Amino acid sequence: MSRGLSGALLGVDAGQIFLDDRSIGVRVRAPDSVRFDPLRLGAITLLSPDGRAPVPVASVARFTPLDTRAELLRENQQQMILMTADLGARGLGSVMTDVKAALAKNPPPPGIRVELGGQYASQQTAFRALLLVLGLAAASVVGVMLVQFESFVEPLVVLLAAPLSFVGAMALLLVTRTALNVSSFMGLILLVGLIVKNGIILLDFTRLRMRAEGTTLEAAIREAARVRLRPILMTTLCTLFGLLPLALGIGAGSEMQRPLALAVIGGLALSTPITLFAVPTLLVAIRGRTFTLPRAGR
């Protein structure tokens, strides 16, 4: 490349300008109207090999405009193309569904690997950690109930009601078009303890009646459901009304905790009838109607 063509495209050093205590380098090149115009670039002259007559660049080269990246990015010493997007008013879950569908229809060519990162990768990592927390929470409440009831049957029956209550949480999230995110997942974890609390209130009173009066399981659990209905409803309604401002998005920053409140409200609304009807039914089906416990003092 001749010095004239190199100077037109890349520029040549033209000295420095001193401004206060700084020196600013000056580089001179052809204006963009020339650098980005193939016809005008072709008119720049070069010296012929014998050095006698100048020839235009267009006689020895051809300029073809191409689109290229302004910078090259690398990660783990591998070339990378980073693509980002603004979600706007849409949720992350629906956007990722569309992204995965588009990738399935247009698979990358051989040698190209596609990785989904950003908020989606962070969310998946958080979900895996929360699944572990959910398992630990379930194991903890089972341990507490084993100590309380000295049996595996009651903890198993109460714990079986938890997945059914999750249906109510998911349904309310679906009705309100709220995404299942980290906040709503934390609501499901909180829901485990609240569901177990109602089960303990009911079954502990049942065992007390069976030990104090020697009644059968069916009679004791009927009385327990009647007597403990009021405290179960009171604790449930207090929780629901306490979470209502968050669920309605009242107050600064409440929209961040709104999914948690909706998950808990939906789960508790369904767990109350499950505790009063499904749990006694399952316990009677497993233990039998005439099951009894030794009376206290014997």
N, C-alpha and C positions, 0 to 999 in steps of 0.2 A: 504494500500500500504506500503510495507516495505521501510526501509530507503535506501536500495540499489537501489530499483527500482525508488523511488522518486528522489534520487540523480542522477540517470542516465537520467531521463526524464526532471526534473525541475531544477536540479542542487542544490548544497549546498554551503553555504557561506564559503569562504576560506580566509577571512581576507581582508585587504586593502593594496593598494600601494600608497605611497605618491609621488606625482610628483610636484615639486616646492611647491606652496602654495595650491595645491588641493589634495584631497584624492579620490582615485578611488577604488570602491568596486570590489572584485574578486569573481566570482562564477564559480564553477567547475561542469561540466556535461559531459555526454557521447558525443562522436563526432556524427555528423549528420549521418555518415555512419551506426551507431548503432541505433540512435533514429528514423530514418526513414526506418529501415529495420525490418519488422515483424518477420523474422526468427531469427535475432540476438537479438531482444528484448525478444523473447521467451526463449532464452538461459540464460537470467539472472535468478539467483537463488533466491528463497525465503525460509525462514524457515518454516517448517511445523507447524501446530497448536500445536503439542506437544513440539516443539522447539528442536527436536533431529536431524532430517535429513533435509538437504536442498533439495528443489524441484524446477524444472524450472518453470518459469512463464507460459510457454506454456501449462503446465498441468492444470492450473486453470483459464486461461484467453485466449481470442482469439483477435488478432489485425486485424482490417479491415481498410484499407486506405480509407479515405473519403475526398472530396473537401469541404472546408469551407471558410468563409470570414475571412480576417485578422482582421477586425474591424467591430463593430456594430454601425450603425448611427441611430440617432433618430431625429425626428422633431415633435414638439408639443407633446412630450412624446409618439410618435408612432414610431415603428421600420420602418426604411426606407432603401431601396436599391437604390443608386444613380447610374444612367447610363449616361455617356457622350460620345460624339463622335466628331470627327473632320469632318467638312463639306467638306474640301478639296476645289476643284474648283467648286463644286455645290452650287446652291443658297439655302437659307433657305426654301423657299416655296416648291421647288421640294422635298427636303429631308423630310419635314414635311408631304407632301402628301404620300410618301412611308411609313413613320412611322405610320400614321393613317390607311393606308391600312393594314399594318401588324398587328396592334392592333385589327382591325375589324375582321381579319381572326383568330386571336388567342386571344380571350378575357381572361382577368385575372380570376382566380378561385374565388369563393365566399370568401369574407372577405379581398380581396386584391383590393386596389384602385390605379389606374394609373393616375398620373398628369404630364402634359407636362409643363416643366419650362424652365429655362435658357433664351437664346436669343428669343425663340418663345414666352414665356410669356411676356417678356419685349416688344416685337414687338406688341403683341395684346393690351397691355396696352397703348402703344403709339398711335396705330391706333384709339382706342376709344377716346383718348384725341384729336386727330387730327380731328375726325369726329365732335366733339363738336366745334372745331375751324372753321371747314368748314361751319357748320351751322351758327355760329356767323358772319363769313365773308359774307355769302349770305344775312343774315338779315341786315347787315350794308350797303351793297351796295344797297339793296332794299330801305332802309331808305333814302339814298342819292338821289336815283332816284325819290322817292316820293316827296322830296323837290324840285328837279329840274323840274320835269314834271307836278307836281300837279295832278297826275292821277295814277291809279293802272294798267292801260292797258299797257303803255310803259314799266314799270319795269317788268311786268309779261312776256311780249314778249322777252325782252332782257335776262331775267333769264332762259327762256326756251331754249335759245341757248347754255347755259353752258353745260348741259348734252351731247348735240350733239358734242360739242368740246372735251369733255372728251374721246369720241370714238377715236379721232385722237391721243390723248396722249397715250391711252392704246395700240393702234395699233403700234405706234412707239416703245413703250417699248417691245411689243411682237416681232416685227421685229428684234430689236437689242438684243433680249434675255436678257433684263434687268428686274430684279425683281421689283415688286411693294413693295417698302420698305418705311421707314419713309421719306427719302429724296424725292422720287418721289411723295409721298402723299403731301408733302409741295409744290411741283410744281403744283399740282392740285389746291391747295388753292390759290397760286399766279395767276393761270390761271383765276380764277373767276374775279379778279380785272381787268385783261387785256382784257377779253372778254367784260365786262361791259363798259370799256373805249371806245372801238370801237363802241358799240351800242349808247353810249351817244353822241359821235362825229356825228353820222349819224342822230339820231332822234332829237337832239337839233337843228341842222341846218334845219331839216324839219319843226319843229315848228316855227322857226324864219321866214321862207319863208311863211308859212301859215298865220302868224299874220301880216307880213309886206305887203304882196300882196293879201291876201285873196284867195289864190289858194286852190284847193282841195287837199286832202291827196295824191292821186295817182300822181298828177303832181308835188307836192312839194317833195315827197320822191324820184321820178325819178331824179329830179334836184339835190337833196341832195346826192344821190348815185354817180352821175357824178362828182359833185364838191368836195365832201369829199373823193373820192376814193384815191387821192394822199396822203393826210395826214394820212389816215388809213394805206395805204401801207408803207409809210415812217416810222411810229411808229412801225409797225409790223416787218419790215425788220431790223430796228435798234435793236430791241429786239432779233430777231433771230440771227443776226450776233454777237451781244454781248454775247450770250450764246453759240455760236459755239465752242469757245476754250474749254469750260467745257464739251460740248457734245462729243468732240473728245478726251477728256482726256489729254489735253495739260497742263503741269504745275504740280508742286508738290501738291499732295493732291486733285487734280481735280477729281480723280476717285470717291471720296466720294460724290461729288455734281453732278456727271454725270447723275444719274437718274432724279434729279430735272430739269436739263437742257433739257433732252430728253422729259420729260413730257410737259414742257412749249412749246418746239419747235413743238411737234406733235399737241398739242392743238391749238396753234396759227395758224399753217398752215391750219387747218380745220376751225377755227373760222372766218377767214377773208372772205371766200366765204359765210359762214353761215350768217355773219353780213350783207353782201351786197345783199344777195338773200333771205335767209329764214326769216330774221327779217322783211324786208319790206313786204314780202308776208303775213306773219302772221298778221302784223299790219293792212294791207288793208283788210284782211279777217275778222278781228274783227271789225274794225272801219267802213269799207265800202269805196268804191272808192271816193264818193262825200263828205266825211266828211270834215268839215271846222272848223276853229277857228275864234272867233271874231278878227277883225283887230285891230292892236294897235292904241290907241287913241280914241277908240269908247267905 
